[in-house]
Each structure stands twice: as C-alpha cells, then as structure tokens.
C-alpha cells in the first residue's frame, strides 16, 4: 500500500472508532460484558457487591474513559496501519502489569481485594473491547477501500494533488 492510502485508512478508521466510543457503543459493550460476568461469577458472594460498585464507578468514570479510549484507539489503529503489531502487545502488557500492581498478597474474600479483582476484570475487559473496536474499525475501512478501488484511488489522488 502507498503511504497516502495508509494515511486515509488510519484517519477514517480513527474517526469511525472515535464515533463508536463517543456515542457509547464501547462503554455499552463493556457494561454488557461485566453484567454477564457478574451473573456467572457472583451468585450471592462478596463479588456481587463489588460488581455493583464497579458498574456504578464505570458510569462515573465514563467521560475520562472515553478520552482515554480515543487516545488508545489512535495507538491501536496506528499499530495496525503501520504493521507494528508489537505495539499492541506492549500496550496491553503494560496496562495488565499496572492493573495487577494494585493487587497485593493475592485475592482473598475480604471486600477490598474482591473490589480490586473486579476492577481489574473491568479494566481488562475494557482494554480488550477497546482493542476489538479499533481492529473492527480498521478492518471495516480497509475492506471497504480494498473492495472499492475507485474510492481508494480518489483518496490517493486527492492526497497527491495537495
């Protein structure tokens, strides 16, 4: 692929993924996954209350989550467009590492550690869903441009003319 074509894939994918983030599709998918996990994992245990608190906290943190998600999607889409997939692994490993740093002494049944575990589940699910939305956006735009060479040519011509 030529450089202008990659630029347009990045730009349109980023705009599409940002739209998914800001209209709430990403946060809706995160909350839905957490609710499914809550149904499977809690059943009247200490996790039950921890999940309720985390779902409430997600609503409070939604705006900052959208800002961070937008920044992350730019990094994820850049990694896909530039064929630097090692960046994806690095970002996810870093985030997983920082998430686990807050858990000390293993997981016990007291409320604090359960809450930390649920927060990490929320964090991990959010990261992987954010990455999934970025990959979806990238693949959708790339597929449309590959299936419609006239659109791709127009974008390349427009970039070269400027």
DRENMARKE-738455 format. One record per residue (C-alpha): x, y, z; residue number from 1. Coordinates in nm, 4 decimals. Example, Ala and Ser with C-alpha at 12.3 -4.5 7.8 and 13.67 -1.06 7.14 Angstrom:
2
SITE        c1        c2        c3  num
SITE    1.2300   -0.4500    0.7800    1
SITE    1.3670   -0.1060    0.7140    2
This chain:
162
SITE        c1        c2        c3  num
SITE    0.0000    0.0000    0.0000    1
SITE    0.1173    0.3510   -0.0679    2
SITE    0.1668    0.5970    0.2174    3
SITE   -0.1378    0.8179    0.1354    4
SITE   -0.3616    0.5096    0.1254    5
SITE   -0.2386    0.4093    0.4711    6
SITE   -0.2948    0.7626    0.5963    7
SITE   -0.6586    0.7547    0.4867    8
SITE   -0.7122    0.4121    0.6394    9
SITE   -0.5746    0.5481    0.9668   10
SITE   -0.7752    0.8701    0.9545   11
SITE   -1.1102    0.7178    0.8601   12
SITE   -1.0623    0.4225    1.0999   13
SITE   -0.9746    0.6576    1.3844   14
SITE   -1.2783    0.8772    1.3157   15
SITE   -1.5042    0.5706    1.2984   16
SITE   -1.3621    0.4214    1.6182   17
SITE   -1.3887    0.7588    1.7952   18
SITE   -1.7516    0.7781    1.6863   19
SITE   -1.8130    0.4300    1.8328   20
SITE   -1.6524    0.5500    2.1559   21
SITE   -1.8334    0.8833    2.1900   22
SITE   -2.1823    0.7555    2.1031   23
SITE   -2.1399    0.4974    2.3770   24
SITE   -2.1068    0.1684    2.1872   25
SITE   -1.7755    0.0830    2.3510   26
SITE   -1.8935    0.1603    2.7058   27
SITE   -2.2195   -0.0255    2.6386   28
SITE   -2.0262   -0.3339    2.5292   29
SITE   -1.8022   -0.3108    2.8389   30
SITE   -2.1004   -0.2784    3.0744   31
SITE   -2.2795   -0.5654    2.8984   32
SITE   -1.9783   -0.7944    2.9349   33
SITE   -1.9407   -0.7034    3.3013   34
SITE   -2.3073   -0.7722    3.3660   35
SITE   -2.2718   -1.1142    3.2015   36
SITE   -1.9620   -1.1834    3.4097   37
SITE   -2.1465   -1.0685    3.7209   38
SITE   -2.4290   -1.3151    3.6554   39
SITE   -2.1839   -1.6008    3.6075   40
SITE   -1.9407   -1.5204    3.8874   41
SITE   -2.1287   -1.3758    4.1812   42
SITE   -2.4351   -1.5689    4.2901   43
SITE   -2.4593   -1.4004    4.6316   44
SITE   -2.0851   -1.3883    4.7056   45
SITE   -1.8653   -1.0948    4.8036   46
SITE   -1.8142   -1.0376    4.4323   47
SITE   -2.1807   -0.9437    4.3955   48
SITE   -2.1413   -0.6147    4.5828   49
SITE   -1.8027   -0.5466    4.4214   50
SITE   -1.9573   -0.5759    4.0736   51
SITE   -2.2385   -0.3371    4.1660   52
SITE   -1.9854   -0.0814    4.2883   53
SITE   -1.7696   -0.1232    3.9765   54
SITE   -2.0647   -0.0822    3.7397   55
SITE   -2.1615    0.2373    3.9239   56
SITE   -1.7993    0.3609    3.9105   57
SITE   -1.7884    0.2928    3.5356   58
SITE   -2.0731    0.5372    3.4878   59
SITE   -1.8903    0.7997    3.6935   60
SITE   -1.5631    0.7436    3.5010   61
SITE   -1.7292    0.7296    3.1595   62
SITE   -1.6046    1.0657    3.0252   63
SITE   -1.2416    1.0059    3.1202   64
SITE   -1.2796    0.6537    2.9836   65
SITE   -1.3926    0.7950    2.6509   66
SITE   -1.0957    1.0309    2.6367   67
SITE   -0.8523    0.7515    2.7205   68
SITE   -1.0293    0.5188    2.4777   69
SITE   -0.9931    0.7717    2.1982   70
SITE   -0.6206    0.8031    2.2652   71
SITE   -0.5822    0.4252    2.2867   72
SITE   -0.7705    0.3722    1.9618   73
SITE   -0.5298    0.6084    1.7853   74
SITE   -0.2363    0.3999    1.9102   75
SITE   -0.4079    0.0710    1.8245   76
SITE   -0.5058    0.1810    1.4735   77
SITE   -0.1594    0.3260    1.4091   78
SITE   -0.0070   -0.0076    1.5112   79
SITE   -0.2365   -0.1908    1.2678   80
SITE   -0.1867    0.0507    0.9766   81
SITE    0.1906    0.0740    1.0221   82
SITE    0.2147   -0.3042    1.0699   83
SITE    0.3736   -0.2617    1.4133   84
SITE    0.1597   -0.5131    1.5987   85
SITE    0.4215   -0.5389    1.8725   86
SITE    0.2874   -0.2044    1.9934   87
SITE   -0.0459   -0.3739    2.0676   88
SITE    0.1212   -0.6357    2.2849   89
SITE    0.3302   -0.3722    2.4591   90
SITE    0.0324   -0.1520    2.5440   91
SITE   -0.1770   -0.4437    2.6689   92
SITE    0.1127   -0.5904    2.8711   93
SITE    0.1857   -0.2516    3.0277   94
SITE   -0.1780   -0.1995    3.1196   95
SITE   -0.2101   -0.5513    3.2586   96
SITE    0.1055   -0.5035    3.4647   97
SITE   -0.0100   -0.1731    3.6100   98
SITE   -0.3514   -0.3231    3.6821   99
SITE   -0.2046   -0.6131    3.8764  100
SITE    0.0287   -0.3880    4.0757  101
SITE   -0.2642   -0.2797    4.2900  102
SITE   -0.3386   -0.6383    4.3983  103
SITE   -0.1097   -0.7262    4.6866  104
SITE   -0.0994   -1.0532    4.8733  105
SITE   -0.3290   -1.2426    4.6392  106
SITE   -0.7050   -1.2500    4.6222  107
SITE   -0.8878   -1.3032    4.9480  108
SITE   -1.2532   -1.2915    5.0313  109
SITE   -1.2449   -0.9560    5.2028  110
SITE   -1.4211   -0.6700    5.0278  111
SITE   -1.1109   -0.4680    4.9356  112
SITE   -0.9371   -0.7438    4.7441  113
SITE   -1.2592   -0.8554    4.5774  114
SITE   -1.3204   -0.4988    4.4687  115
SITE   -0.9663   -0.4810    4.3295  116
SITE   -1.0168   -0.8068    4.1420  117
SITE   -1.3459   -0.6859    3.9932  118
SITE   -1.1833   -0.3551    3.8965  119
SITE   -0.9078   -0.5467    3.7198  120
SITE   -1.1656   -0.7606    3.5362  121
SITE   -1.3390   -0.4394    3.4329  122
SITE   -1.0062   -0.2905    3.3245  123
SITE   -0.9036   -0.5982    3.1250  124
SITE   -1.2429   -0.6361    2.9592  125
SITE   -1.2425   -0.2663    2.8732  126
SITE   -0.8959   -0.2867    2.7201  127
SITE   -0.9722   -0.5878    2.5070  128
SITE   -1.3059   -0.4491    2.3919  129
SITE   -1.1427   -0.1157    2.3089  130
SITE   -0.8814   -0.3012    2.1054  131
SITE   -1.1557   -0.5058    1.9389  132
SITE   -1.3453   -0.1918    1.8343  133
SITE   -1.0229   -0.0420    1.6928  134
SITE   -0.9498   -0.3606    1.4956  135
SITE   -1.3105   -0.3701    1.3732  136
SITE   -1.2907   -0.0072    1.2566  137
SITE   -0.9574   -0.0644    1.0844  138
SITE   -1.0685   -0.3824    0.9086  139
SITE   -1.4003   -0.2276    0.8018  140
SITE   -1.2343    0.0764    0.6443  141
SITE   -0.9534   -0.1292    0.4902  142
SITE   -1.2055   -0.3753    0.3486  143
SITE   -1.4255   -0.1017    0.2010  144
SITE   -1.1262    0.0685    0.0404  145
SITE   -0.9925   -0.2592   -0.0981  146
SITE   -1.3357   -0.3601   -0.2306  147
SITE   -1.3815   -0.0172   -0.3918  148
SITE   -1.0569    0.0737   -0.5681  149
SITE   -1.2202    0.3870   -0.7121  150
SITE   -1.2612    0.5320   -0.3611  151
SITE   -0.9038    0.4365   -0.2740  152
SITE   -0.7763    0.5964   -0.5966  153
SITE   -0.9743    0.9122   -0.5271  154
SITE   -0.8204    0.9381   -0.1802  155
SITE   -0.4693    0.8783   -0.3142  156
SITE   -0.5254    1.1311   -0.5952  157
SITE   -0.6646    1.3886   -0.3516  158
SITE   -0.3630    1.3477   -0.1235  159
SITE   -0.1121    1.3652   -0.4106  160
SITE   -0.2804    1.6724   -0.5602  161
SITE   -0.2432    1.8714   -0.2371  162
